[in-house]
Amino acid sequence: MKTLVNWLVLVVCLVVFLPATGLSAQGAKGENKIAVASVVSVNNATVEQLKVLPGIGDVTARSIVEYRKVHGPFAQAEDLLQVKGIGPQTLEKIRGQISVN
């Protein structure tokens, strides 16, 4: 019985406090995404790691990886504008969550 009560308290805390922190497993368009807690290196990230960035789906993430293979590492964030599917608005959305290191 004590275990059940502990689980119920945990669930209630998650339901009450998780939305208040702004952490959500669901993106603005309903896609399932985990909130980005750290910076993603666009020169080393996998397709799956890139997909956690806002506005970056499967196709664009694959385009980033392919562009990187063909042209080498990105020297600066603005180099992402050369990737099909990334425009100025997308770059601004992800700028604080990416690095080129």
Phi and psi in radians as a Rosetta constraint file:
Dihedral C 1 N 2 CA 2 C 2 CIRCULARHARMONIC -1.103 0.35
Dihedral N 2 CA 2 C 2 N 3 CIRCULARHARMONIC -0.651 0.35
Dihedral C 2 N 3 CA 3 C 3 CIRCULARHARMONIC -1.120 0.35
Dihedral N 3 CA 3 C 3 N 4 CIRCULARHARMONIC -0.728 0.35
Dihedral C 3 N 4 CA 4 C 4 CIRCULARHARMONIC -1.070 0.35
Dihedral N 4 CA 4 C 4 N 5 CIRCULARHARMONIC -0.761 0.35
Dihedral C 4 N 5 CA 5 C 5 CIRCULARHARMONIC -1.107 0.35
Dihedral N 5 CA 5 C 5 N 6 CIRCULARHARMONIC -0.736 0.35
Dihedral C 5 N 6 CA 6 C 6 CIRCULARHARMONIC -1.067 0.35
Dihedral N 6 CA 6 C 6 N 7 CIRCULARHARMONIC -0.743 0.35
Dihedral C 6 N 7 CA 7 C 7 CIRCULARHARMONIC -1.126 0.35
Dihedral N 7 CA 7 C 7 N 8 CIRCULARHARMONIC -0.734 0.35
Dihedral C 7 N 8 CA 8 C 8 CIRCULARHARMONIC -1.102 0.35
Dihedral N 8 CA 8 C 8 N 9 CIRCULARHARMONIC -0.712 0.35
Dihedral C 8 N 9 CA 9 C 9 CIRCULARHARMONIC -1.103 0.35
Dihedral N 9 CA 9 C 9 N 10 CIRCULARHARMONIC -0.744 0.35
Dihedral C 9 N 10 CA 10 C 10 CIRCULARHARMONIC -1.075 0.35
Dihedral N 10 CA 10 C 10 N 11 CIRCULARHARMONIC -0.798 0.35
Dihedral C 10 N 11 CA 11 C 11 CIRCULARHARMONIC -1.104 0.35
Dihedral N 11 CA 11 C 11 N 12 CIRCULARHARMONIC -0.777 0.35
Dihedral C 11 N 12 CA 12 C 12 CIRCULARHARMONIC -1.078 0.35
Dihedral N 12 CA 12 C 12 N 13 CIRCULARHARMONIC -0.751 0.35
Dihedral C 12 N 13 CA 13 C 13 CIRCULARHARMONIC -1.077 0.35
Dihedral N 13 CA 13 C 13 N 14 CIRCULARHARMONIC -0.737 0.35
Dihedral C 13 N 14 CA 14 C 14 CIRCULARHARMONIC -1.125 0.35
Dihedral N 14 CA 14 C 14 N 15 CIRCULARHARMONIC -0.732 0.35
Dihedral C 14 N 15 CA 15 C 15 CIRCULARHARMONIC -1.171 0.35
Dihedral N 15 CA 15 C 15 N 16 CIRCULARHARMONIC -0.661 0.35
Dihedral C 15 N 16 CA 16 C 16 CIRCULARHARMONIC -1.412 0.35
Dihedral N 16 CA 16 C 16 N 17 CIRCULARHARMONIC -0.800 0.35
Dihedral C 16 N 17 CA 17 C 17 CIRCULARHARMONIC -1.629 0.35
Dihedral N 17 CA 17 C 17 N 18 CIRCULARHARMONIC -0.493 0.35
Dihedral C 17 N 18 CA 18 C 18 CIRCULARHARMONIC -1.091 0.35
Dihedral N 18 CA 18 C 18 N 19 CIRCULARHARMONIC -0.814 0.35
Dihedral C 18 N 19 CA 19 C 19 CIRCULARHARMONIC -1.092 0.35
Dihedral N 19 CA 19 C 19 N 20 CIRCULARHARMONIC -0.541 0.35
Dihedral C 19 N 20 CA 20 C 20 CIRCULARHARMONIC -1.196 0.35
Dihedral N 20 CA 20 C 20 N 21 CIRCULARHARMONIC -0.425 0.35
Dihedral C 20 N 21 CA 21 C 21 CIRCULARHARMONIC -1.454 0.35
Dihedral N 21 CA 21 C 21 N 22 CIRCULARHARMONIC -0.199 0.35
Dihedral C 21 N 22 CA 22 C 22 CIRCULARHARMONIC 1.498 0.35
Dihedral N 22 CA 22 C 22 N 23 CIRCULARHARMONIC -0.005 0.35
Dihedral C 22 N 23 CA 23 C 23 CIRCULARHARMONIC -1.500 0.35
Dihedral N 23 CA 23 C 23 N 24 CIRCULARHARMONIC 2.205 0.35
Dihedral C 23 N 24 CA 24 C 24 CIRCULARHARMONIC -2.485 0.35
Dihedral N 24 CA 24 C 24 N 25 CIRCULARHARMONIC 2.606 0.35
Dihedral C 24 N 25 CA 25 C 25 CIRCULARHARMONIC -1.618 0.35
Dihedral N 25 CA 25 C 25 N 26 CIRCULARHARMONIC 0.072 0.35
Dihedral C 25 N 26 CA 26 C 26 CIRCULARHARMONIC -2.176 0.35
Dihedral N 26 CA 26 C 26 N 27 CIRCULARHARMONIC 2.266 0.35
Dihedral C 26 N 27 CA 27 C 27 CIRCULARHARMONIC -1.352 0.35
Dihedral N 27 CA 27 C 27 N 28 CIRCULARHARMONIC 3.095 0.35
Dihedral C 27 N 28 CA 28 C 28 CIRCULARHARMONIC -1.112 0.35
Dihedral N 28 CA 28 C 28 N 29 CIRCULARHARMONIC -0.549 0.35
Dihedral C 28 N 29 CA 29 C 29 CIRCULARHARMONIC -1.671 0.35
Dihedral N 29 CA 29 C 29 N 30 CIRCULARHARMONIC 0.190 0.35
Dihedral C 29 N 30 CA 30 C 30 CIRCULARHARMONIC 1.606 0.35
Dihedral N 30 CA 30 C 30 N 31 CIRCULARHARMONIC -0.074 0.35
Dihedral C 30 N 31 CA 31 C 31 CIRCULARHARMONIC -1.309 0.35
Dihedral N 31 CA 31 C 31 N 32 CIRCULARHARMONIC 2.556 0.35
Dihedral C 31 N 32 CA 32 C 32 CIRCULARHARMONIC -1.400 0.35
Dihedral N 32 CA 32 C 32 N 33 CIRCULARHARMONIC 2.010 0.35
Dihedral C 32 N 33 CA 33 C 33 CIRCULARHARMONIC -2.450 0.35
Dihedral N 33 CA 33 C 33 N 34 CIRCULARHARMONIC 2.588 0.35
Dihedral C 33 N 34 CA 34 C 34 CIRCULARHARMONIC -1.608 0.35
Dihedral N 34 CA 34 C 34 N 35 CIRCULARHARMONIC 2.440 0.35
Dihedral C 34 N 35 CA 35 C 35 CIRCULARHARMONIC -1.057 0.35
Dihedral N 35 CA 35 C 35 N 36 CIRCULARHARMONIC 2.382 0.35
Dihedral C 35 N 36 CA 36 C 36 CIRCULARHARMONIC -1.339 0.35
Dihedral N 36 CA 36 C 36 N 37 CIRCULARHARMONIC 2.107 0.35
Dihedral C 36 N 37 CA 37 C 37 CIRCULARHARMONIC -1.744 0.35
Dihedral N 37 CA 37 C 37 N 38 CIRCULARHARMONIC -0.316 0.35
Dihedral C 37 N 38 CA 38 C 38 CIRCULARHARMONIC -2.420 0.35
Dihedral N 38 CA 38 C 38 N 39 CIRCULARHARMONIC 3.082 0.35
Dihedral C 38 N 39 CA 39 C 39 CIRCULARHARMONIC -1.440 0.35
Dihedral N 39 CA 39 C 39 N 40 CIRCULARHARMONIC 2.431 0.35
Dihedral C 39 N 40 CA 40 C 40 CIRCULARHARMONIC -1.748 0.35
Dihedral N 40 CA 40 C 40 N 41 CIRCULARHARMONIC 2.209 0.35
Dihedral C 40 N 41 CA 41 C 41 CIRCULARHARMONIC -1.438 0.35
Dihedral N 41 CA 41 C 41 N 42 CIRCULARHARMONIC 1.968 0.35
Dihedral C 41 N 42 CA 42 C 42 CIRCULARHARMONIC -1.215 0.35
Dihedral N 42 CA 42 C 42 N 43 CIRCULARHARMONIC -0.236 0.35
Dihedral C 42 N 43 CA 43 C 43 CIRCULARHARMONIC -1.557 0.35
Dihedral N 43 CA 43 C 43 N 44 CIRCULARHARMONIC -0.203 0.35
Dihedral C 43 N 44 CA 44 C 44 CIRCULARHARMONIC -2.235 0.35
Dihedral N 44 CA 44 C 44 N 45 CIRCULARHARMONIC -0.258 0.35
Dihedral C 44 N 45 CA 45 C 45 CIRCULARHARMONIC -1.223 0.35
Dihedral N 45 CA 45 C 45 N 46 CIRCULARHARMONIC 2.579 0.35
Dihedral C 45 N 46 CA 46 C 46 CIRCULARHARMONIC -1.414 0.35
Dihedral N 46 CA 46 C 46 N 47 CIRCULARHARMONIC 2.998 0.35
Dihedral C 46 N 47 CA 47 C 47 CIRCULARHARMONIC -0.998 0.35
Dihedral N 47 CA 47 C 47 N 48 CIRCULARHARMONIC -0.807 0.35
Dihedral C 47 N 48 CA 48 C 48 CIRCULARHARMONIC -1.087 0.35
Dihedral N 48 CA 48 C 48 N 49 CIRCULARHARMONIC -0.679 0.35
Dihedral C 48 N 49 CA 49 C 49 CIRCULARHARMONIC -1.191 0.35
Dihedral N 49 CA 49 C 49 N 50 CIRCULARHARMONIC -0.647 0.35
Dihedral C 49 N 50 CA 50 C 50 CIRCULARHARMONIC -1.192 0.35
Dihedral N 50 CA 50 C 50 N 51 CIRCULARHARMONIC -0.552 0.35
Dihedral C 50 N 51 CA 51 C 51 CIRCULARHARMONIC -1.175 0.35
Dihedral N 51 CA 51 C 51 N 52 CIRCULARHARMONIC -0.232 0.35
Dihedral C 51 N 52 CA 52 C 52 CIRCULARHARMONIC -1.353 0.35
Dihedral N 52 CA 52 C 52 N 53 CIRCULARHARMONIC -0.232 0.35
Dihedral C 52 N 53 CA 53 C 53 CIRCULARHARMONIC -1.296 0.35
Dihedral N 53 CA 53 C 53 N 54 CIRCULARHARMONIC 2.484 0.35
Dihedral C 53 N 54 CA 54 C 54 CIRCULARHARMONIC -1.105 0.35
Dihedral N 54 CA 54 C 54 N 55 CIRCULARHARMONIC 2.307 0.35
Dihedral C 54 N 55 CA 55 C 55 CIRCULARHARMONIC 1.453 0.35
Dihedral N 55 CA 55 C 55 N 56 CIRCULARHARMONIC -0.006 0.35
Dihedral C 55 N 56 CA 56 C 56 CIRCULARHARMONIC -1.897 0.35
Dihedral N 56 CA 56 C 56 N 57 CIRCULARHARMONIC 1.919 0.35
Dihedral C 56 N 57 CA 57 C 57 CIRCULARHARMONIC -1.748 0.35
Dihedral N 57 CA 57 C 57 N 58 CIRCULARHARMONIC -2.936 0.35
Dihedral C 57 N 58 CA 58 C 58 CIRCULARHARMONIC -1.063 0.35
Dihedral N 58 CA 58 C 58 N 59 CIRCULARHARMONIC -0.817 0.35
Dihedral C 58 N 59 CA 59 C 59 CIRCULARHARMONIC -1.117 0.35
Dihedral N 59 CA 59 C 59 N 60 CIRCULARHARMONIC -0.804 0.35
Dihedral C 59 N 60 CA 60 C 60 CIRCULARHARMONIC -1.192 0.35
Dihedral N 60 CA 60 C 60 N 61 CIRCULARHARMONIC -0.679 0.35
Dihedral C 60 N 61 CA 61 C 61 CIRCULARHARMONIC -1.074 0.35
Dihedral N 61 CA 61 C 61 N 62 CIRCULARHARMONIC -0.745 0.35
Dihedral C 61 N 62 CA 62 C 62 CIRCULARHARMONIC -1.128 0.35
Dihedral N 62 CA 62 C 62 N 63 CIRCULARHARMONIC -0.638 0.35
Dihedral C 62 N 63 CA 63 C 63 CIRCULARHARMONIC -1.134 0.35
Dihedral N 63 CA 63 C 63 N 64 CIRCULARHARMONIC -0.678 0.35
Dihedral C 63 N 64 CA 64 C 64 CIRCULARHARMONIC -1.089 0.35
Dihedral N 64 CA 64 C 64 N 65 CIRCULARHARMONIC -0.837 0.35
Dihedral C 64 N 65 CA 65 C 65 CIRCULARHARMONIC -1.105 0.35
Dihedral N 65 CA 65 C 65 N 66 CIRCULARHARMONIC -0.751 0.35
Dihedral C 65 N 66 CA 66 C 66 CIRCULARHARMONIC -1.134 0.35
Dihedral N 66 CA 66 C 66 N 67 CIRCULARHARMONIC -0.768 0.35
Dihedral C 66 N 67 CA 67 C 67 CIRCULARHARMONIC -1.037 0.35
Dihedral N 67 CA 67 C 67 N 68 CIRCULARHARMONIC -0.745 0.35
Dihedral C 67 N 68 CA 68 C 68 CIRCULARHARMONIC -1.088 0.35
Dihedral N 68 CA 68 C 68 N 69 CIRCULARHARMONIC -0.698 0.35
Dihedral C 68 N 69 CA 69 C 69 CIRCULARHARMONIC -1.143 0.35
Dihedral N 69 CA 69 C 69 N 70 CIRCULARHARMONIC -0.705 0.35
Dihedral C 69 N 70 CA 70 C 70 CIRCULARHARMONIC -1.378 0.35
Dihedral N 70 CA 70 C 70 N 71 CIRCULARHARMONIC -0.763 0.35
Dihedral C 70 N 71 CA 71 C 71 CIRCULARHARMONIC -1.816 0.35
Dihedral N 71 CA 71 C 71 N 72 CIRCULARHARMONIC -0.098 0.35
Dihedral C 71 N 72 CA 72 C 72 CIRCULARHARMONIC 1.552 0.35
Dihedral N 72 CA 72 C 72 N 73 CIRCULARHARMONIC -3.090 0.35
Dihedral C 72 N 73 CA 73 C 73 CIRCULARHARMONIC -1.166 0.35
Dihedral N 73 CA 73 C 73 N 74 CIRCULARHARMONIC 2.698 0.35
Dihedral C 73 N 74 CA 74 C 74 CIRCULARHARMONIC -1.334 0.35
Dihedral N 74 CA 74 C 74 N 75 CIRCULARHARMONIC 2.295 0.35
Dihedral C 74 N 75 CA 75 C 75 CIRCULARHARMONIC -1.471 0.35
Dihedral N 75 CA 75 C 75 N 76 CIRCULARHARMONIC -0.554 0.35
Dihedral C 75 N 76 CA 76 C 76 CIRCULARHARMONIC -2.592 0.35
Dihedral N 76 CA 76 C 76 N 77 CIRCULARHARMONIC 2.824 0.35
Dihedral C 76 N 77 CA 77 C 77 CIRCULARHARMONIC -1.008 0.35
Dihedral N 77 CA 77 C 77 N 78 CIRCULARHARMONIC -0.637 0.35
Dihedral C 77 N 78 CA 78 C 78 CIRCULARHARMONIC -1.089 0.35
Dihedral N 78 CA 78 C 78 N 79 CIRCULARHARMONIC -0.369 0.35
Dihedral C 78 N 79 CA 79 C 79 CIRCULARHARMONIC -1.094 0.35
Dihedral N 79 CA 79 C 79 N 80 CIRCULARHARMONIC -0.400 0.35
Dihedral C 79 N 80 CA 80 C 80 CIRCULARHARMONIC -1.103 0.35
Dihedral N 80 CA 80 C 80 N 81 CIRCULARHARMONIC -0.372 0.35
Dihedral C 80 N 81 CA 81 C 81 CIRCULARHARMONIC -1.123 0.35
Dihedral N 81 CA 81 C 81 N 82 CIRCULARHARMONIC -0.285 0.35
Dihedral C 81 N 82 CA 82 C 82 CIRCULARHARMONIC -1.376 0.35
Dihedral N 82 CA 82 C 82 N 83 CIRCULARHARMONIC -0.235 0.35
Dihedral C 82 N 83 CA 83 C 83 CIRCULARHARMONIC -1.483 0.35
Dihedral N 83 CA 83 C 83 N 84 CIRCULARHARMONIC 2.255 0.35
Dihedral C 83 N 84 CA 84 C 84 CIRCULARHARMONIC -1.047 0.35
Dihedral N 84 CA 84 C 84 N 85 CIRCULARHARMONIC 2.253 0.35
Dihedral C 84 N 85 CA 85 C 85 CIRCULARHARMONIC 1.799 0.35
Dihedral N 85 CA 85 C 85 N 86 CIRCULARHARMONIC -0.160 0.35
Dihedral C 85 N 86 CA 86 C 86 CIRCULARHARMONIC -2.011 0.35
Dihedral N 86 CA 86 C 86 N 87 CIRCULARHARMONIC 2.046 0.35
Dihedral C 86 N 87 CA 87 C 87 CIRCULARHARMONIC -1.998 0.35
Dihedral N 87 CA 87 C 87 N 88 CIRCULARHARMONIC -3.091 0.35
Dihedral C 87 N 88 CA 88 C 88 CIRCULARHARMONIC -0.988 0.35
Dihedral N 88 CA 88 C 88 N 89 CIRCULARHARMONIC -0.674 0.35
Dihedral C 88 N 89 CA 89 C 89 CIRCULARHARMONIC -1.181 0.35
Dihedral N 89 CA 89 C 89 N 90 CIRCULARHARMONIC -0.754 0.35
Dihedral C 89 N 90 CA 90 C 90 CIRCULARHARMONIC -1.122 0.35
Dihedral N 90 CA 90 C 90 N 91 CIRCULARHARMONIC -0.751 0.35
Dihedral C 90 N 91 CA 91 C 91 CIRCULARHARMONIC -1.025 0.35
Dihedral N 91 CA 91 C 91 N 92 CIRCULARHARMONIC -0.753 0.35
Dihedral C 91 N 92 CA 92 C 92 CIRCULARHARMONIC -1.134 0.35
Dihedral N 92 CA 92 C 92 N 93 CIRCULARHARMONIC -0.603 0.35
Dihedral C 92 N 93 CA 93 C 93 CIRCULARHARMONIC -1.136 0.35
Dihedral N 93 CA 93 C 93 N 94 CIRCULARHARMONIC -0.618 0.35
Dihedral C 93 N 94 CA 94 C 94 CIRCULARHARMONIC -1.775 0.35
Dihedral N 94 CA 94 C 94 N 95 CIRCULARHARMONIC -0.156 0.35
Dihedral C 94 N 95 CA 95 C 95 CIRCULARHARMONIC -0.874 0.35
Dihedral N 95 CA 95 C 95 N 96 CIRCULARHARMONIC -0.785 0.35
Dihedral C 95 N 96 CA 96 C 96 CIRCULARHARMONIC -1.332 0.35
Dihedral N 96 CA 96 C 96 N 97 CIRCULARHARMONIC -0.102 0.35
Dihedral C 96 N 97 CA 97 C 97 CIRCULARHARMONIC -1.976 0.35
Dihedral N 97 CA 97 C 97 N 98 CIRCULARHARMONIC 0.096 0.35
Dihedral C 97 N 98 CA 98 C 98 CIRCULARHARMONIC -2.178 0.35
Dihedral N 98 CA 98 C 98 N 99 CIRCULARHARMONIC 2.792 0.35
Dihedral C 98 N 99 CA 99 C 99 CIRCULARHARMONIC -2.454 0.35
Dihedral N 99 CA 99 C 99 N 100 CIRCULARHARMONIC 2.817 0.35
Dihedral C 99 N 100 CA 100 C 100 CIRCULARHARMONIC -1.876 0.35
Dihedral N 100 CA 100 C 100 N 101 CIRCULARHARMONIC 0.180 0.35
